Amino acid sequence: MDAALELRGIHKFFEMGTVNENHVLKGIDLRIEKGDFITVIGGNGAGKSTLLNSIAGSFPVDSGQIMLDGMDITSAPAYERAKDISRVFQDAKMGTATRLTIEENMAIAWNRGKKRTLARGFTKKQQHLFKEELKQLGLGLEDRLKMEAGLLSGGQRQALTLLMAALVTPKLLLLDEHTAALDPKTSQMVLNLTDQLISEKQLTTLMITHNMEQAITYGNRLIMMSDGHIVVDVSGDEKRDLTVPDLLDLFKRNSGQVVSEDALLLG
């Protein structure tokens, strides 16, 4: 059975061949099964965001192979991957079109990957679907379909972006510190919604976080990166029984380095 995503020997350099050469990903091998919800943690410069950018196609890799649902997408541009890979960024403004209404934004998400232009038009049936989907947010947005997305708060806009990312079930959902810019209460609301959507739609997901408690609490698998390598990969009972001190100890044993929780949170 094909994995949802498989990375084989992925290397990524920046400014290769110059005095500023930076080898960010150093032979990453990773197999992700369908339905996996993987949290990704690591300090500054560990390679987390570069990993997600390489998967999404924002950064072409220098060597290695990326397989999505059995298809080689290593050379596919980001716009081609976007029909199968949804992404939610830290900045809530990146996931929606500011001047379009809530329903127009959702119509664009609904048409993702379809062989048609990204038009604003939608049917009454689709509008009803949008309202039903919005109800699960519990934010009253289903009654504000004509409101421009730019008038929403950061938390409302991020919740809408997350809903749009899952509206047409993607093969892979990438969450790039999508709650980091929110206040604690709003962050928890978006995390709860994230967990609910992933569970209900059985979404294969990679979620970057700097919060070790979140990394342990959410998902069925946790990977920890350091200096371009995956140094911890735990799942199942081992992950469920983890504590923050356990995770720090695993990091120390597997990487030979000592890191504090504060260093990860600030990374």
C-alpha positions as CSV (number, residue, x, y, z in Angstrom):
1,M,0.0,0.0,0.0
2,D,1.3,3.4,-1.0
3,A,2.1,5.9,1.8
4,A,0.3,9.2,1.8
5,L,3.7,10.9,1.6
6,E,7.2,9.5,1.4
7,L,10.4,11.5,1.5
8,R,13.6,9.7,0.3
9,G,17.0,11.3,1.0
10,I,15.8,14.9,0.8
11,H,18.6,17.5,0.8
12,K,18.1,21.2,0.6
13,F,20.8,23.9,0.4
14,F,20.5,27.7,0.3
15,E,23.2,29.7,-1.5
16,M,25.0,26.5,-2.6
17,G,28.6,27.0,-3.7
18,T,29.0,30.3,-1.9
19,V,30.6,31.3,1.3
20,N,27.1,31.5,2.8
21,E,26.1,28.0,1.8
22,N,23.6,26.6,4.2
23,H,22.7,22.9,4.2
24,V,19.3,22.9,5.8
25,L,17.8,19.5,5.1
26,K,20.4,16.7,5.3
27,G,19.1,13.5,3.8
28,I,15.5,13.4,5.3
29,D,13.8,10.0,5.1
30,L,10.2,10.0,6.2
31,R,7.2,7.8,5.5
32,I,3.7,9.1,6.4
33,E,0.8,6.8,6.4
34,K,-2.7,7.9,5.4
35,G,-4.5,9.4,8.3
36,D,-1.4,10.2,10.3
37,F,-1.5,13.4,12.3
38,I,2.1,14.3,12.9
39,T,3.3,17.1,15.1
40,V,6.7,18.6,14.2
41,I,8.9,20.3,16.8
42,G,12.5,21.6,16.9
43,G,14.5,24.7,17.6
44,N,15.4,27.6,15.4
45,G,17.2,26.5,12.2
46,A,16.2,22.8,12.7
47,G,14.7,22.7,9.2
48,K,11.0,22.5,10.1
49,S,9.6,25.2,7.9
50,T,12.0,24.3,5.1
51,L,10.6,20.7,5.3
52,L,7.1,22.0,4.8
53,N,8.1,24.4,2.0
54,S,9.9,21.5,0.2
55,I,6.8,19.3,0.5
56,A,4.6,22.1,-0.8
57,G,6.9,22.9,-3.6
58,S,7.8,26.4,-2.5
59,F,11.4,25.4,-2.3
60,P,12.7,22.9,-4.9
61,V,14.9,20.2,-3.3
62,D,18.5,19.7,-4.4
63,S,18.4,15.9,-4.3
64,G,16.1,13.2,-3.1
65,Q,12.5,12.2,-4.1
66,I,9.1,13.2,-2.9
67,M,6.2,10.8,-3.4
68,L,2.6,11.8,-2.8
69,D,0.1,9.0,-2.8
70,G,2.4,6.9,-5.0
71,M,3.1,9.7,-7.5
72,D,6.5,11.3,-7.9
73,I,6.0,15.1,-7.3
74,T,9.7,16.0,-6.8
75,S,9.7,18.3,-9.9
76,A,6.1,19.4,-9.7
77,P,5.7,23.2,-9.2
78,A,3.8,24.4,-6.1
79,Y,0.7,25.4,-8.1
80,E,0.3,21.8,-9.3
81,R,0.8,20.4,-5.8
82,A,-1.8,22.8,-4.4
83,K,-4.7,20.8,-5.7
84,D,-3.7,17.9,-3.4
85,I,-1.8,19.8,-0.6
86,S,-3.5,22.4,1.6
87,R,-1.6,24.7,3.8
88,V,-2.4,27.1,6.7
89,F,0.3,29.6,7.6
90,Q,1.1,31.5,10.8
91,D,-0.1,34.7,9.3
92,A,-3.9,34.6,9.1
93,K,-3.9,37.1,6.3
94,M,-2.2,34.6,3.9
95,G,-5.1,32.1,3.7
96,T,-7.9,34.3,2.5
97,A,-8.5,37.1,0.0
98,T,-9.1,40.3,2.0
99,R,-11.5,42.0,-0.3
100,L,-13.6,39.0,-1.1
101,T,-16.6,38.0,1.1
102,I,-16.6,34.9,3.3
103,E,-18.7,33.0,0.8
104,E,-16.5,34.1,-2.2
105,N,-13.4,32.8,-0.3
106,M,-15.2,29.5,0.3
107,A,-16.2,29.3,-3.3
108,I,-12.5,29.6,-4.3
109,A,-11.6,26.8,-1.8
110,W,-14.5,24.7,-3.2
111,N,-13.1,25.0,-6.7
112,R,-9.5,24.1,-5.8
113,G,-8.1,21.5,-8.2
114,K,-11.1,21.6,-10.5
115,K,-10.6,22.2,-14.2
116,R,-12.2,25.7,-14.3
117,T,-11.2,29.3,-13.5
118,L,-11.4,30.5,-9.9
119,A,-14.6,32.4,-10.3
120,R,-16.6,34.0,-7.6
121,G,-19.8,32.4,-8.7
122,F,-21.5,29.6,-6.7
123,T,-24.9,27.9,-6.6
124,K,-27.6,28.0,-3.9
125,K,-26.7,24.4,-3.0
126,Q,-23.1,25.4,-2.5
127,Q,-24.1,28.4,-0.4
128,H,-26.1,26.1,1.8
129,L,-23.1,23.8,2.1
130,F,-20.9,26.7,3.1
131,K,-23.3,27.8,5.8
132,E,-23.4,24.3,7.2
133,E,-19.6,24.0,7.2
134,L,-19.3,27.4,8.9
135,K,-21.7,26.5,11.7
136,Q,-19.3,24.0,13.1
137,L,-16.9,26.9,13.9
138,G,-19.4,28.3,16.5
139,L,-18.4,31.8,15.5
140,G,-21.7,32.9,13.8
141,L,-19.9,33.3,10.4
142,E,-22.7,31.3,8.7
143,D,-24.9,34.5,9.2
144,R,-22.2,36.8,7.8
145,L,-21.5,35.3,4.4
146,K,-21.5,38.7,2.7
147,M,-18.9,40.1,5.1
148,E,-15.4,40.8,3.6
149,A,-12.8,38.4,5.1
150,G,-10.5,41.4,5.9
151,L,-13.0,42.6,8.5
152,L,-12.7,39.4,10.5
153,S,-10.5,39.1,13.6
154,G,-7.3,37.1,13.4
155,G,-8.8,34.1,15.1
156,Q,-11.9,34.2,13.0
157,R,-9.9,34.5,9.8
158,Q,-7.6,31.6,10.8
159,A,-10.6,29.4,11.6
160,L,-12.0,30.3,8.2
161,T,-8.7,29.5,6.5
162,L,-8.5,26.1,8.3
163,L,-12.1,25.3,7.2
164,M,-11.3,26.3,3.6
165,A,-8.2,24.1,3.6
166,A,-10.3,21.1,4.5
167,L,-13.4,22.0,2.5
168,V,-12.3,19.7,-0.4
169,T,-10.4,16.9,1.4
170,P,-6.7,17.3,0.5
171,K,-4.3,14.4,0.3
172,L,-2.1,16.3,2.8
173,L,-2.7,19.2,5.2
174,L,0.3,21.3,6.2
175,L,0.0,23.5,9.3
176,D,2.9,25.9,9.7
177,E,2.7,27.2,13.3
178,H,-0.9,28.2,12.4
179,T,-1.8,29.3,16.0
180,A,1.5,31.0,16.9
181,A,0.3,34.6,16.2
182,L,-3.0,34.2,18.2
183,D,-3.6,34.9,21.8
184,P,-3.8,31.8,24.1
185,K,-7.6,31.6,24.2
186,T,-8.0,32.0,20.5
187,S,-5.1,29.7,19.8
188,Q,-6.9,27.0,21.9
189,M,-10.1,27.5,19.9
190,V,-8.3,27.1,16.6
191,L,-6.4,24.0,17.9
192,N,-9.7,22.4,19.0
193,L,-11.2,23.1,15.6
194,T,-8.0,21.7,14.0
195,D,-8.3,18.4,16.0
196,Q,-12.0,18.1,15.2
197,L,-11.6,18.6,11.4
198,I,-8.6,16.3,11.2
199,S,-10.5,13.6,13.1
200,E,-13.8,14.0,11.3
201,K,-12.2,14.1,7.8
202,Q,-9.3,11.7,8.6
203,L,-6.9,14.2,7.2
204,T,-3.2,13.3,6.8
205,T,-1.5,16.2,8.5
206,L,1.9,17.7,9.4
207,M,1.6,20.4,12.1
208,I,4.7,22.5,13.1
209,T,4.5,23.8,16.7
210,H,7.0,25.3,19.1
211,N,4.8,24.3,22.0
212,M,6.0,21.0,23.4
213,E,2.8,20.3,25.3
214,Q,0.9,20.8,22.1
215,A,3.3,18.5,20.2
216,I,2.7,15.8,22.8
217,T,-1.1,16.3,23.2
218,Y,-2.1,16.4,19.6
219,G,-1.7,13.8,16.8
220,N,-0.7,10.2,16.8
221,R,2.9,10.7,16.0
222,L,5.6,13.3,16.9
223,I,8.9,14.0,15.1
224,M,11.6,16.3,16.4
225,M,14.2,17.9,14.2
226,S,17.7,19.2,14.8
227,D,20.2,20.5,12.4
228,G,18.5,19.2,9.3
229,H,17.8,15.7,10.7
230,I,14.9,13.9,12.3
231,V,16.3,12.9,15.7
232,V,13.1,11.8,17.4
233,D,10.1,9.9,15.9
234,V,7.6,8.5,18.3
235,S,4.0,7.3,17.9
236,G,1.3,5.1,19.5
237,D,1.6,4.3,23.2
238,E,5.1,5.7,23.4
239,K,3.8,9.1,22.3
240,R,0.8,9.0,24.6
241,D,2.9,8.3,27.6
242,L,5.4,11.1,26.8
243,T,6.1,14.0,29.1
244,V,8.1,17.1,28.3
245,P,11.1,15.9,30.4
246,D,10.9,12.5,28.5
247,L,11.0,14.4,25.2
248,L,13.9,16.5,26.2
249,D,15.7,13.3,27.3
250,L,15.0,11.6,24.0
251,F,16.4,14.6,22.2
252,K,19.5,14.5,24.2
253,R,20.1,10.7,23.7
254,N,19.4,10.8,20.0
255,S,21.2,14.0,19.0
256,G,23.9,14.2,21.6
257,Q,22.8,17.7,22.4
258,V,21.2,19.3,25.4
259,V,18.3,21.7,24.8
260,S,16.0,23.5,27.2
261,E,12.2,23.8,26.7
262,D,12.7,27.6,26.5
263,A,15.1,27.2,23.6
264,L,12.5,25.3,21.6
265,L,9.7,27.7,22.4
266,L,11.9,30.6,21.3
267,G,13.2,28.8,18.2
